[in-house]
């Protein structure tokens, strides 16, 4: 066991030392930077995260800045990353850190777990990378690598599997480099044992001991429960505009895309008469309509199929629950979900 532990751990760390990517959150062991990067990286590619991370750190460089930021500004900084509750949880956790830990991210696994939005994986990542705690950090990359390494056919979408994999890898985490070990596992899954397409097994430090590779089971692993088919929703999106202004609506404080701004929309397909009837309900009499394109946006459990309608007005008309804003403020003030990006480009 001791030799196996050394071989697995030593070969992985040696590979990591020569192959790790240079990333902005790896510049130091600042727990705040590590925390923000880990939340941003959930279901978002590394290259996509980099500019968001840099902008976020420039504007909110400390826990105190995050705890005090106005929600609309926070949403604008997060615009395009999706899962906006993650940003709200960041702020709530930052407030807790200010109140209970004097503004310092706690160097304790259980205390990290107690912060809003921080689960087992994130607590493990922050704890090991920032504070050298000997705890696992098991994400999707790690699950894929280790189920292939051990030829494990357990369903990786089950919490039981994640806990078991974490328990099984625990003895291999070295006391002197726990953060590097966890990052090496994640890195291996990101650039060698990749999520889509064929893995680059000839570049893997574990190719001689990987059961899936040796026994030709790579295509079988990891095992995942098939997802339910997504529900489809059809929307008609209205771009109500003057030369300089555009109408926005703020979504409800709960539910999908809670509290974000959007272009007014109706949850149905609409023909010309439907559109004209809707405009009359908004007290818009002048009918200057043109198509504004079609869009599709996929959420985890739902698909939006959208058709845009552009309505040019001589002046903005007061409409209940709508807010008229300057078009140029869409760039730096109002956070619009990426679902509406195709329509913003029309303006």
Buried (B, 14 or more C-beta within 10 A) or exposed (E): EEEEEEBBBEBBBEBBEEBBEEBEBBEEEBBBBBBBBBBBBBEBEBEEBBEBBEEBBEBBEBBBBBBEBEEBBBBBBBBBBBBBEBBBBBBBBBBBBBEEBEBEBBBBBEBBBBBBBBEBBBBBBBBBBBBBBBBBBBBBBBBBBBBBBBBBEBEBBEEEBBEBBBEBBEEBBBEEBBBBBBBBBBBBBBBBBBEEEEBEBEEBBBBEBBBBBEEEBBEEBBBEEEEEEEEEBBBBBBBBBBEEBBBBBBBEEEEBBEBBBBBBBBEEEBEEEEBBEBBEEBEBEEEEBEEBBEBEBEBEEEBBEBBBBBBEBEEBBEBEEBBBBEBEEBEEEBBBBEBBEBBBEEE
